[in-house]
Amino acid sequence: MKTLKKSILFLIVISIFVGCTHKAPYTNRDQLILISQEEELALGESSYKKTLTESKVIKNTKDSNKVKQIGEKIAKVANQKDYKWEFNLIENEAKNAFCLPGGKVVVYTGILKVAKNDDQLATVISHEIAHALARHGAERVSASMLSQGIQVLGNIALSTQAPQYSKTFNIAYGLGSQYGVLMPYGRMQESEADEIGIYLMYKAGYNLNEALKFWENMSEGKKESIEFFSTHPNSTTRIENIKNIIKKIQNK
């Protein structure tokens, strides 16, 4: 009976990995995505509406028009027909931007202090669009689903053998998932978004060297954290990676 259960579990796991593998655009990295694009787009739409409702959206200004114009130029080369692109500038001092599934791009006014020109702003928008094209959000949700499933299996195994160790297992797994799976996974996605974003900038006709200047601006005055415990690559790593991507494009 135990052998039969193990066989069934093995087949389920294999079917998940085989049936739900995707390829990231440009990098062709294998991805495990367990939610459909329809579900992902619906989640993106819902979150986007909530964000706009709770924020001060800036319209019909020089900056908001610039965000829209640059965004539309990059969206054109992204060539994602299922997306209903929207670009909004929101009043917020955070140096941030994001793109939700379905092409819903939000740029915070704080990032404009760092993005000194159109090419540097294109760097930000391309990077965020790259996250959506590569379905990084869906991939993270899938990783979380898988992690929870593994945790449940671990709890079952421990409870049948030694119930008193169940709590210890949960604590150990939490640390393991934070520093061994989830955080490095975040760094990988950030680096991939950098790479895809540079290709999008190139196709849209922007100056790739300004991408380097933008990330230099972002790192100015910042104390670098230890990269292993960060969800983002540190600035030195990021800039070197981008230099290599630019060289690769220029050598083609």
Buried (B, 14 or more C-beta within 10 A) or exposed (E): EEEEEEEEEEEEBEEBEEEBEBEBBBBEBEBBBBBEBEEBBBBBBEBBEEBBEEBEEBEEEEEBEBBBEBBBBBBEBBEBEEBEBBBBBBEBEEBBBBBBBBBBBBBBBBBBEBBEEBBBBBBBBBBBBBBBBBBBBBBBBBBBBBBEBBBEEBBEEBEEEEEEEBEEBEEEBEEEBEEEBBBBBBBBBBBBBBBBBBBBBBBBEBBBEBBBBBBBBBBEEEEEEEBEEBEBBBBEBBBEBBBEBBEEBEEE
